[in-house]
């Protein structure tokens, strides 16, 4: 006699959403943890300054780092730091209220970079470069004054890929945005724990968590940014060939100098040379 199994009860929409959120959070923790391990981003005893802008990326960065800190194999501290650039209409209460609700150590730096940028940059020109330098200077100064050993930024995988193409198209060089770097003055170690995380996942996570997003009304509203041009190109590529951005991101971690054309990275001069004598330089050939 054939037994009839009872039909499974349908999972309510709210429960499905909760499960998806848990899966997404787990994936983000895994990707951030892998980036930290791959590049040695956080060590025992580190004092990490998390730069919080009020955007989806930095909110997600802080949230995931707080989750990882609870079970991390090393001990480290986290302090959220925001630079209040005195933009008109900036909601000064949003970040402090949010961070107090989490019980997170935080500090708000107040510096009127907005007036400087709007005074110096001609109307219609891109403000991002100057704004970024001023913001970076203020954050670096605060980090040095307060003994932070690492500065964590919220750049994600798609940012790393876009920066590569910005340098390729507009600066004629193969360079990107590394997951970990030493500042030019050698005083600060900058880390990007979201280096393996897709922007698409950050958008979904920020919506699910209901972060109090603060839009940038200074540079984020400009339409003539080179980065926006590159982003549109990448979005079109991804739509046409899903997975292309991930392939490019993996390629940035598999560099082969002998297959490129930079004699500073690979010794082409001695490759296959039949003599110990010095080779003629370009002037000898041209003359």
C-alpha positions in Angstrom: 0.0 0.0 0.0 1.5 3.4 -1.0 1.8 5.8 1.8 1.1 9.5 1.2 3.5 11.9 2.8 2.0 15.1 4.1 2.8 18.2 2.1 5.4 20.4 3.7 4.1 23.6 5.2 5.0 26.6 3.1 7.6 28.8 4.8 6.2 32.3 5.6 7.7 35.2 3.6 9.1 36.8 6.8 10.8 33.6 7.8 12.3 33.2 4.3 13.6 36.7 4.5 15.2 36.1 7.9 16.9 32.9 6.6 18.2 34.8 3.6 19.6 37.5 5.8 21.3 35.0 8.0 22.9 33.4 4.9 24.0 36.7 3.6 25.6 37.7 6.9 27.4 34.4 7.1 28.7 34.9 3.5 29.9 38.4 4.3 31.6 37.2 7.5 33.4 34.5 5.6 34.5 36.9 2.8 35.8 39.5 5.3 37.5 36.9 7.4 39.2 35.5 4.3 40.4 39.0 3.3 41.8 39.6 6.8 43.6 36.3 6.7 44.8 36.6 3.0 46.4 39.9 3.6 47.3 39.9 7.3 45.0 42.9 7.9 44.5 42.5 11.7 46.9 41.3 14.3 46.7 40.6 18.0 46.6 43.9 19.9 45.6 46.0 17.0 43.8 49.3 17.6 41.6 49.6 14.5 40.0 52.8 13.4 36.9 52.2 11.2 36.2 55.2 9.0 32.4 55.6 9.0 31.0 57.9 6.3 27.3 57.1 6.8 27.1 55.2 3.6 26.1 51.5 3.0 29.7 50.3 2.7 31.2 51.7 5.9 28.1 50.7 7.9 28.4 47.1 6.6 32.2 47.1 7.3 31.6 48.1 10.9 28.8 45.7 11.4 30.7 42.7 10.1 33.9 43.6 12.0 31.9 43.8 15.2 30.5 40.3 14.5 34.0 38.9 13.7 35.5 40.5 16.8 33.3 38.5 19.1 34.9 35.2 17.9 38.2 36.4 16.3 41.4 34.3 17.0 43.2 37.5 18.0 42.2 40.4 20.3 41.7 43.9 18.8 39.7 47.0 19.4 37.4 48.9 17.1 36.6 52.6 17.1 34.3 54.2 14.6 35.5 57.6 13.4 33.4 60.0 11.3 34.6 63.2 9.7 31.9 65.9 9.8 32.9 68.0 6.8 30.2 70.6 7.6 28.1 70.1 4.5 24.9 72.1 4.6 22.0 70.1 5.9 24.2 67.3 7.2 22.2 65.4 9.9 24.8 65.5 12.7 22.7 63.4 15.1 22.3 60.3 12.9 25.7 58.7 13.4 26.1 59.4 17.1 22.6 58.1 17.9 23.2 55.0 15.8 26.6 54.2 17.4 25.4 54.9 20.9 22.6 52.4 20.3 25.3 49.8 19.4 27.5 50.7 22.4 30.4 51.2 20.0 33.4 53.4 20.9 33.3 56.3 18.4 34.6 59.8 17.7 33.3 62.6 15.4 36.0 64.8 13.9 34.7 68.3 12.9 36.6 70.0 10.1 35.0 72.3 7.5 36.5 70.8 4.3 33.2 71.6 2.5 34.0 75.3 2.4 37.5 74.7 1.2 36.5 72.4 -1.6 33.6 74.6 -2.9 35.9 77.7 -2.7 38.9 76.1 -4.5 37.2 73.9 -7.1 35.6 75.7 -10.1 31.9 75.2 -10.5 31.2 72.1 -12.7 34.6 70.5 -12.0 35.0 67.2 -10.1 35.4 67.8 -6.3 36.3 64.2 -5.4 40.1 64.5 -5.6 40.6 67.5 -3.3 37.8 66.3 -1.0 39.4 62.9 -0.7 42.9 64.4 0.1 41.5 66.7 2.8 39.4 63.9 4.3 42.4 61.5 4.2 44.6 64.1 5.9 42.2 64.7 8.7 41.7 61.0 9.3 45.4 60.2 9.2 46.1 63.0 11.6 43.5 61.7 14.1 44.8 58.1 13.7 48.4 59.2 14.5 47.4 61.3 17.4 45.4 58.5 19.0 47.7 55.6 18.4 45.6 53.6 15.9 47.6 50.8 14.3 45.2 50.1 11.4 42.8 52.3 9.4 39.9 50.3 8.0 38.1 51.7 4.9 34.8 50.4 3.3 36.0 49.9 -0.3 34.6 46.6 -1.7 35.5 44.3 -4.6 33.7 46.4 -7.2 35.6 49.5 -6.1 38.9 47.6 -6.5 38.0 46.6 -10.1 36.7 50.0 -11.0 39.9 51.7 -9.7 42.0 49.3 -11.9 40.1 50.5 -15.0 40.3 54.2 -14.0 44.1 53.9 -13.8 44.1 52.0 -17.1 41.9 54.3 -19.1 42.7 57.7 -17.6 46.3 57.3 -16.3 47.9 54.7 -18.6 49.0 52.5 -15.8 48.2 49.0 -14.4 47.4 49.9 -10.8 44.5 49.4 -8.5 43.3 49.8 -5.0 45.2 47.3 -2.8 43.4 45.5 0.0 46.2 46.6 2.3 48.7 49.4 1.9 51.3 51.5 3.7 50.6 55.3 3.4 53.0 57.4 1.4 54.6 58.8 4.6 55.0 55.2 6.0 53.0 56.1 9.2 49.7 54.3 8.6 48.6 50.8 7.5 45.3 51.1 5.6 43.1 48.0 5.2 40.1 47.2 3.1 38.4 44.2 4.7 35.5 44.2 2.2 38.0 43.5 -0.7 36.3 40.2 -1.5 32.7 41.4 -1.1 30.3 42.3 -4.0 28.6 45.7 -3.9 25.3 43.9 -4.7 25.6 41.9 -1.5 26.4 45.1 0.5 23.3 46.8 -0.9 21.1 43.8 0.1 22.7 43.7 3.5 22.3 47.4 4.2 18.6 47.2 3.2 18.0 44.2 5.4 19.7 45.8 8.4 18.0 49.2 7.9 21.2 51.3 8.3 20.5 55.0 8.6 22.1 56.0 5.3 23.4 59.6 5.0 23.7 60.6 1.3 26.7 62.6 0.1 25.5 65.9 -1.3 29.0 67.1 -2.2 30.8 64.8 -4.7 28.3 62.0 -4.8 25.8 64.1 -6.7 28.1 65.0 -9.5 27.3 63.4 -12.9 30.6 63.9 -14.7 32.8 61.5 -12.6 35.1 59.2 -14.4 34.4 56.6 -11.8 30.7 56.7 -12.7 31.6 56.1 -16.4 33.6 53.1 -15.4 30.9 51.8 -13.2 28.3 52.0 -16.0 30.7 50.1 -18.3 31.2 47.3 -15.6 27.4 47.1 -15.0 26.9 46.6 -18.8 29.6 43.9 -18.9 28.1 42.1 -15.9 24.6 42.2 -17.5 26.0 40.8 -20.7 28.3 38.3 -19.2 27.4 37.5 -15.5 30.5 36.8 -13.4 32.9 39.0 -15.4 33.6 41.3 -12.5 34.5 38.4 -10.3 36.8 37.1 -13.0 38.6 40.5 -13.2 38.8 40.7 -9.4 40.5 37.3 -9.3 42.9 38.4 -12.1 44.1 41.3 -10.0 45.4 38.6 -7.6 47.2 36.7 -10.3 49.8 39.1 -11.8 52.4 37.7 -14.1 55.1 40.3 -14.8 56.8 38.2 -17.5 53.6 38.4 -19.6 53.4 42.2 -19.4 55.8 44.9 -20.7 57.4 46.6 -17.6 61.2 46.1 -17.5 61.2 47.4 -13.9 59.2 44.3 -12.8 60.8 41.7 -15.1 64.4 41.4 -16.4 63.7 41.4 -20.1 67.3 42.5 -20.9 68.9 39.4 -19.7 66.2 37.1 -20.9 67.8 34.8 -23.6 70.9 37.1 -23.8 73.9 35.4 -25.4 76.5 37.8 -24.0 77.6 39.2 -20.7 78.3 42.5 -22.4 75.9 45.4 -21.7 73.2 45.9 -24.3 72.9 49.1 -26.3 70.3 51.5 -25.0 67.6 53.3 -27.0 69.8 56.2 -27.9 72.3 53.9 -29.5 69.6 52.3 -31.7 68.1 55.6 -32.7 71.4 57.3 -33.5 
